[in-house]
Amino acid sequence: MLDKLQTLEERYQLLSGQLTLPETAADNRRFRDISKEVSDLSEIVQVFNAYKKVLSDLEDNRELVATEKDRDMRELAIAEIEMLEEREVSLKNELTELLTPKDPNDDKNVILEIRAGTGGDEAGLFVADLFRMYSYYAESRRWKVETLSVNETGVGGYKEVIAMINGKGAYSRLKYESGTHRVQRVPATESSGRIHTSAVTVAVLPEAEEVDIDINPTDLRIDVYRSSGAGGQHVNTTDSAIRITHIPTGIVVTCQDERSQHKNKDKGMRILRAKILDHAVQEADDERSADRKKQVGSGDRSERIRTYNYPQGRVTDHRVGLTLHRLDAILEGDLDEIIETLIRTVRAGELSQGE
């Protein structure tokens, strides 16, 4: 591990020097990539320097115990060694965690898609519940939520809602939410009190910037049409709705929430870039599917990952066997215990694979 840390420290120093060069500043993409790598390495280097200092102090104190004749000085050195050994273990664990392979998308913003599955209007209402849950969670972490596209059911729910969640580390916290979320409850319209089971699919995509995805304009077919549904008279009287088709992949994005055709196109392109990036990642993952399976599941959006049981007031994440009997708090955005358990499970799997 020390050899690897030494190599990373040397790279940090090399890249820090490159950031000051005029040719680096002139290349926006290169400057961004180097700045990000320097930022990622800086924490490792700081902890590594602290670790080396502890090792040096330990060596000095052990030498003092072996050579010092004064009893009081030796006892002070022994007490110092005990504290330094605890600090050594703590820093070594921190370095091991920092060296765990990191998803390059972890720091990115998120495109969140929630769609109604089986269950009719009840599924649409649960889409609204989940969107509210994620919005509360984002608010608790001081992230910004921007609605990009909404398709309402007319009974207070959504057939589909797409939103951007802006905040450092949003993808790292939310990426394991992708999959099928199942709800078990008595619908408000059910007179017999029978419990219904409905399903909703969630997709969490890292935001793709223009520098991440190079889209050839000739690969796009853009259709303009008149908006329909809720939104007010102004939305419905102009051809402001946009449908964008990416011909090579067949991905289609629609956006009609804004009065401005330009704003709808801008939102549509943001969603499209994320979907094209996700498509490329999924293709690469499929090629190495045997090597990419983690303990929390494959990430397949058809996979049932969680059940929200209202009569019992419980939430169960099936991937890690975690059951919590505080449904109300979780729906208010208290997701950290679930997310931390998923992250720890994946991290433990990755660490064991690397040993």
N, C-alpha and C positions, 0 to 999 in steps of 0.2 A: 504493500500500500504506500509506503514512503517513497518508493521510486516513482509511482504514478503521481503522487502529490508534487514531487519535485519537478516532474515534467510539466504539470499543469501550471506551477508557479512560473516556470521559464516561459511558457506560452503566454501567460498573463502579462509578463513584462514585455515580451515581444510585441503583442497586440497593442498594449498601452502606448508603446513608441510609435506604432503605425498610425494610431489615431491622430497624431500631431502632424502627419505628413500632408502637404497640400494636395497630392494626387488622391489621397483617401477622402479628404473633404470634398473633392470635386465629383466623386462617384457616390451618389446618394445611397444606392443599394449597398455598396461595399461598406460605407460609413455606418449604415444602420446595422448590418450584420456584425461588424467588428465591435461596435458599441454594445450590442446585445451580448456577445460572447464575453467581453470584458466585464460587463455587469454580472453575468452568470458566474464567472470565475472569481470575482472579487471576494465573495463571501467565503469560498473555499480557501482562498489564499490567506484571508484574515484568520480563519480558524486554524489553518496549518501553521501560521506564524506563532499563534498562541500555543499550539501543541509543541512546537520546537522549543519555545521558551520554557515550558513546563519540563520537558525532557532534560534541558540544560540545567535547570534549577535542581532537578532531582539528582543529577550526576554530581553537582557541586555539594549538595547536602549529604549525600551518601559518602562522598570523599571526606567531608568534615567529620562525620560520625566515626569513620575509620581511623582518622589521624588526630583529632582534637583530644587533648588530655583534660581540658576543663569540663567537669561534669555538667554544669548548667548549660554550657554551649552545646554539648552533645544532646541534651534533652530537648533543647529548642530545635535543633536540627531534626531530631526524630519526629517531633510534633509537626514540623514543616513537611517532612517526607510523607506523613499520613495524609495531610491535606492535598499535597501535590499528586499523590497516587490516585486519590478520588477525582481530582481535576483531570488527570491523564485519561482515566476511563471515560469520563463524561465527554471530553473532546474527541477521543477516538470514536465513540459512538456517533457523535455529531458528524465527524468526517465520513464515516461509513455511510450515513444517511445521505450526505451531500454528494457522495460519489455514485449513488444509485442512479442508473440511467434515467434521464428526464425527458418527458415528452416535449418535443420542440414547440408544440402548440399550447403548452400549459399556461403561458402568460397572456394568451389572446382573449379578446372578447368572444362572446358566444351568440350564435344564432339559435334560438330556442323555438322548436316547432312542436306544438301539441295538437293531436288530431283525435277526433272521436272515432272509436271503433265499434264493436258490437254493443248494443244497448239502446239505440235510438236517442230520444231526447235526454234520457238519463245519462248517457255517455257524454252528450254535449254539455250538460250541467257539470259533469265531473271535469271536463276540459277547463271550464271556468274556475273550478275549485283549485285545480293544479296550477293554473296560471297565477291565481292569487297567491298560492303557497310559494311559488318561485319568486314572485314579485316581493313578497314580505321578506324572503330570505335575502334577496338582493339588497333590499333596503337596510337590513341588519348589518350588511357588510359594506354599506355606503357605495353600492354599485348603482348605475343608472339603467333604468329599463325603458326602452323605446319600442312601442308597438309598430311593427312593419306591415302586417296584414291580418285582417280579421274577417272571418266568415261566420255570421251569427245564425243561430237556429230559430230565433223568434220567441223562445220561451226562457230567455235569460242565460242561455248557454252558447257554446261555439262549436261549429263543425270543425273549425281549425283556427288556431291563432299562431302567428309567427312574430317573434319579438327579438330585438337586439338587447343583450345585457352587456353593458360596458363597465369594465373594472379589471384591474390587474389580478391575474390568477383566476378569473371567472371559469375558464375552461378546465383548469386543474381541479376545481371543486365540483363542477357540474357534469363532467364528461361521463360519469358512471350512471347518470340518470336516464340514458338512452335505453329504451325497451318498452315493453307493454306493462302498464300500470292497471291493476284490476281493483274495482271498487265493489263492495258488498254492502248494500243498504236497502231500506224500504223507501221507494220513491214517494214523493209528496202526493202523487196522483194515485197511489196504490191503496185502495180502500180496504183490502183484505189483510193488510199488514205483512204481505209476503216479501221476503228478501229477494232482491234482484241482483244479479251479477253483471256488471258492465266493464268494458275495457277501453282504454285510451292509450295511444302510442305517443311516446316522447322521443324526439331526436334532438341531440345537442351537437351542434357543428361549430368548429372554430371559425371565427371570422377570417375570411381571406382578403387580404389587401391586394391592390392592383399589382404590386410587385411580386406577389405570391403566385398569381394566376394571370397568364398572358392570354387574353381572349381576342381572337381575330374577329373583327367586326363582320367579316364576310360569313362567319359561322353562325351568325345570329339572324333570326327572323323575328321582327318586332311588329306586332299587330296592335292597333289602337281601336278601342270600342267604347261604347257608352256604359258607364257604371250602372249597376243594378243593386237593388236591396237597400238596406238602411244607409243613412249618410246625409240625408237632407236634399232639398230640391236642387241646390247648386251642383252637387256631385252628379246628379242624374241628368243634367241638361247639357253636358259637354262631353266630347269624346276624350275623356281624360284617363280612362283605364288602360293599362298596358299588359300585354301578354308577350313574354320574351321566350323564344325557343332556341336552345343551344343545339344546333343540328347534329354535331358529331356524337353527342351523348344522348340526345333526345330529352334532356331535362327541360321542363317547362315551368316558368314562374309567372304568376299573375299578381298585379297590385292595382287596387282601385280605391284605396282609402283617402287619397289626397285629391283636392280639386285640381291641382296642377299636374298636367301630363309629365312635366319635367321631374317633379318630385316623385311621382309614381315610378318613373323609369329609374331614378336614382336608387330608390328602395329596392326595386326589382333586381337591379344589377348587384346590389350588396348580397341579396339572398342567392342569386345565381352563382356568384363567385364562391360563396361558401359551399354550395351544393356541388359545384364542379371539383373543388378541392376535396370534399368528402368522397366524391365518386372515385377520384384518383387514389385516395387513401384506401378505400374499400377494395379496389382492384388489386392494389399491392398487397393488402392483407389477405385476400383470397389466395394469392399465389403462395403465401407462406402460412396458410391457416393452421397447419399442424404445429407450427412453432409459436404462434401468437396467442394461444388460448391461455387465459388467466383464470384465477380462482373465482373471480366475480362474474365469469361468463364470457361469451364470445363478443358481446356488444351487438349482436343481431337484434334489430328492432322488433322482430317478431317474438323474441324471447320474453316470457313473463318474468318480470324481475321483482315486483312488489305487489302486495295486497293491502288495501285499506278497508278494514272491517269495522263498520260503524256500530252495529249492535254490541260488539265486544270492546269497542274503543281501542282497537289495536292496529298496529302497522307491522307487517312482516316483510323483510327483505329476504327473498328465497335464495339468493346467491350466497349469502353468508350465514343464513339461519338465524338472523337477528329479529326478535320480536319485541316491540315496545308497546306498552299499554298507556299511551298518551297521544292518541290520535288528534285531539283538539290542538295541542301544542304544535305538533308536526305540521298540521294544515295552516297554522299561523306562521310557519316559516322556520320552526325550530328543527333544522335538518342536520345540524353539525354532528350529532352522535352517529347517525347513519352514514354520513359522508366520511367521517374519520375512520369508521370501521372498515368501509370499502377501501379507502386509501391504504390503511395498515395491512389489509389482506393482500392487496396487489403488491405492495412494497415488500412484504415478507416473501411472497412468491418470487419476485424478481431477485431478491437477495439470495434466496436458496438456489436459484438457477445459476447465479453468478459464482457460486462457491465450487 
